[in-house]
Amino acid sequence: MNYFINQRRKRVGKALDQLRLKNRDFTLFSNDCWGAEVYKHFNLPFNTPFIGLMVMGPCYLRLLKQARHYMSQPLTFQSQSRYEAINTLRAGWKHRFPIATLGNDKGADHSVEIQLLHYHSEAEALEKWNRRCARINWDNLFLKFDGSKDFATSALVREFDQLPHSHLTLLREPLDGIASAIVVPEYVTDGMLQFECARPYYDLVGWLNGGPVRPTFFSTIYNRVLFPAVS
């Protein structure tokens, strides 16, 4: 019974979130599938190419520190990943997903690798990447980083926390001095599931509307009522 009550509360919360969101033309960069769930939650078009993919922590921070340069570079598809863990993941995946790099003009050691997990061909990945890159709103950019997986380190989290755009860091455990950090007690590594697990612990609508990401008294009560923690 509690499951059905909670699902109804979340449906009401989703509808209210959509009504409360004023900023509807934002671009969100995310290092995993969490970002796609944000756009789905608000029933908005994907105004970002960071959909259906993942980026390892070192590559993600390299990209973000020179975002306009890397995002202006073409995707170059690779036969294998520089990360052995990705090659192992790919070998057991339900399909052979494309792997690509950006910024090969700077040399292989300075390029950014992207794993296009939810695409079945290079042609599909390229078409959707280019189409969504054209929608990037550089004047309304939000950044999210999961700092507890995919070769993320405390040093990378601290670099991320100093970036100029509005940003959110999701963590498994607390890390001192990180203004953008939200600790997720029910932490999971799957980006899609992480959206639901993290939703009760920060002010998603307030953040996207230009406010702080940390919950206020109002948003804490709002989340507690409409987005109960995942059990």
VOGU-3710 file (C-alpha; in Angstrom, 3 decimals, decimal comma):
1> mnyfinqrrk> 0,000/0,000/0,000  2,802/2,421/0,888  4,345/1,870/-2,554  1,170/2,987/-4,343  0,729/5,981/-2,034  4,322/7,041/-2,632  3,953/6,679/-6,395  0,865/8,908/-6,305  2,728/11,489/-4,210  5,581/11,500/-6,737
11> rvgkaldqlr> 3,173/11,982/-9,646  1,669/14,981/-7,883  5,170/16,275/-7,110  6,210/15,924/-10,744  3,151/17,894/-11,899  3,848/20,628/-9,337  7,524/20,744/-10,315  6,514/21,322/-13,934  4,242/24,188/-12,887  6,911/25,753/-10,643
21> lknrdftlfs> 9,719/25,641/-13,200  10,096/29,060/-14,844  13,456/28,477/-16,523  12,545/26,125/-19,357  15,356/26,729/-21,875  18,359/25,494/-19,912  21,222/23,224/-20,941  22,419/20,606/-18,489  25,777/18,846/-18,768  25,833/15,560/-16,845
31> ndcwgaevyk> 28,432/12,802/-16,711  25,776/10,056/-16,861  22,101/9,378/-17,611  20,909/11,461/-14,641  20,607/14,493/-16,916  18,146/12,842/-19,280  15,865/12,111/-16,325  15,755/15,831/-15,475  14,441/16,723/-18,933  11,942/13,848/-18,793
41> hfnlpfntpf> 10,782/14,957/-15,341  9,862/18,389/-16,718  8,650/17,077/-20,095  11,215/19,234/-21,916  13,213/18,620/-25,108  16,804/17,469/-24,717  18,670/20,771/-25,024  21,957/18,997/-24,421  23,985/16,275/-26,130  24,692/14,638/-22,746
51> iglmvmgpcy> 21,896/12,106/-23,158  22,242/8,328/-23,127  25,974/8,407/-22,433  28,621/8,474/-19,748  31,937/10,299/-19,308  34,632/9,161/-16,901  35,576/11,663/-14,202  39,007/12,731/-15,554  37,641/13,257/-19,070  34,562/15,077/-17,790
61> lrllkqarhy> 36,582/17,649/-15,859  38,942/18,094/-18,806  35,938/18,868/-20,984  34,259/21,230/-18,531  37,378/23,339/-18,031  37,453/24,067/-21,787  33,847/23,307/-22,636  33,403/25,588/-25,642  36,552/24,246/-27,277  35,720/20,580/-26,799
71> msqpltfqsq> 32,061/20,968/-27,726  33,092/22,604/-31,009  35,156/19,548/-31,980  33,812/16,657/-34,062  33,195/13,236/-32,577  35,903/10,784/-33,601  34,882/7,170/-33,103  37,297/4,709/-31,504  37,522/0,936/-31,670  38,381/0,649/-27,963
81> sryeaintlr> 38,290/2,695/-24,777  41,348/4,095/-23,000  39,702/2,737/-19,815  40,006/-1,027/-19,434  36,903/-1,051/-17,231  34,899/0,331/-20,163  36,229/-2,321/-22,533  35,136/-4,959/-20,014  31,703/-3,322/-19,644  31,279/-3,119/-23,407
91> agwkhrfpia> 32,136/-6,799/-23,882  29,221/-7,785/-21,637  26,777/-5,058/-22,738  23,530/-5,918/-24,540  24,900/-4,270/-27,677  28,275/-2,935/-28,805  27,873/0,737/-27,975  29,969/3,392/-29,760  32,945/5,072/-28,115  34,132/8,464/-29,345
101> tlgndkgadh> 36,540/11,257/-28,486  36,479/15,032/-28,720  39,512/17,284/-29,072  41,879/15,114/-31,051  43,437/18,316/-32,371  45,128/18,570/-28,954  46,505/15,022/-29,189  45,236/11,734/-27,797  46,497/12,492/-24,278  44,361/15,654/-24,165
111> sveiqllhyh> 41,188/14,412/-25,840  37,936/13,607/-24,043  36,409/10,144/-24,317  32,647/9,609/-24,337  30,885/6,265/-23,984  27,605/6,363/-25,917  25,926/3,576/-23,966  22,389/3,809/-25,262  23,140/4,130/-28,968  23,250/1,181/-31,315
121> seaealekwn> 25,402/2,643/-34,082  27,898/5,395/-34,757  25,479/6,975/-37,240  22,690/7,194/-34,651  25,040/8,601/-32,010  26,499/11,190/-34,391  23,127/12,402/-35,658  21,697/12,891/-32,186  24,901/14,399/-30,787  25,094/17,026/-33,543
131> rrcarinwdn> 21,383/17,838/-33,370  21,492/18,351/-29,613  24,777/20,272/-29,676  22,998/22,843/-31,836  20,509/23,397/-28,972  23,096/24,221/-26,275  22,198/27,427/-24,468  25,592/28,635/-23,278  23,947/31,529/-21,448  21,839/29,182/-19,312
141> lflkfdgskd> 24,169/26,322/-18,464  23,966/23,953/-15,477  26,517/21,293/-14,566  26,113/18,062/-12,618  28,869/15,671/-11,541  28,626/12,363/-9,719  31,772/12,488/-7,637  31,643/8,955/-6,242  32,153/6,745/-9,306  33,819/6,434/-12,720
151> fatsalvref> 37,354/7,337/-11,575  36,184/10,465/-9,771  38,519/11,606/-6,994  38,267/14,179/-4,228  40,661/16,367/-6,244  38,354/16,242/-9,275  35,347/17,037/-7,078  37,167/20,088/-5,738  38,029/21,198/-9,282  34,386/20,810/-10,268
161> dqlphshltl> 33,233/22,841/-7,269  35,310/25,807/-8,495  33,739/25,960/-11,967  31,902/29,196/-12,767  28,567/27,792/-13,934  25,820/26,728/-11,538  26,695/23,209/-10,489  25,552/20,216/-8,444  27,729/17,430/-7,040  26,161/14,137/-5,962
171> lrepldgias> 28,176/12,081/-3,475  27,982/8,778/-1,658  29,844/10,148/1,380  30,379/13,710/2,679  33,425/15,647/1,492  34,432/18,730/3,440  34,419/22,129/1,818  32,307/21,303/-1,260  29,623/23,974/-1,543  27,724/22,157/-4,302
181> aivvpeyvtd> 27,716/18,740/-2,579  24,542/16,770/-1,938  25,007/13,442/-0,161  22,591/10,744/-1,306  21,904/8,220/1,505  20,365/5,723/-0,960  23,228/6,234/-3,409  23,361/4,079/-6,568  25,744/4,192/-9,513  23,028/3,929/-12,194
191> gmlqfecarp> 22,375/7,487/-13,382  18,701/6,933/-14,171  17,991/5,412/-10,751  20,148/8,033/-9,075  17,763/10,757/-10,210  14,972/9,250/-8,111  17,274/8,402/-5,197  18,724/11,926/-5,051  15,514/13,883/-5,677  14,475/14,180/-1,985
201> yydlvgwlng> 17,744/15,822/-0,898  18,089/19,038/-2,890  15,969/21,803/-4,413  15,840/20,828/-8,093  13,307/23,436/-9,197  14,847/26,204/-7,105  18,277/25,417/-8,536  17,112/25,476/-12,154  15,183/28,689/-11,472  18,450/30,323/-10,438
211> gpvrptffst> 18,453/29,724/-6,693  20,701/27,640/-4,422  20,836/23,885/-4,859  20,692/23,190/-1,119  17,143/22,799/0,179  15,431/25,592/2,073  12,974/24,917/4,887  10,128/25,068/2,349  11,765/22,741/-0,178  12,732/20,269/2,560
221> iynrvlfpav> 9,086/19,946/3,607  7,973/19,887/-0,049  10,381/17,035/-0,826  9,465/15,126/2,304  5,780/15,201/1,399  5,999/14,676/-2,383  9,303/12,857/-2,965  9,765/10,348/-0,151  13,156/8,673/0,092  13,585/5,475/-1,896
231> s> 13,428/2,492/0,421
//
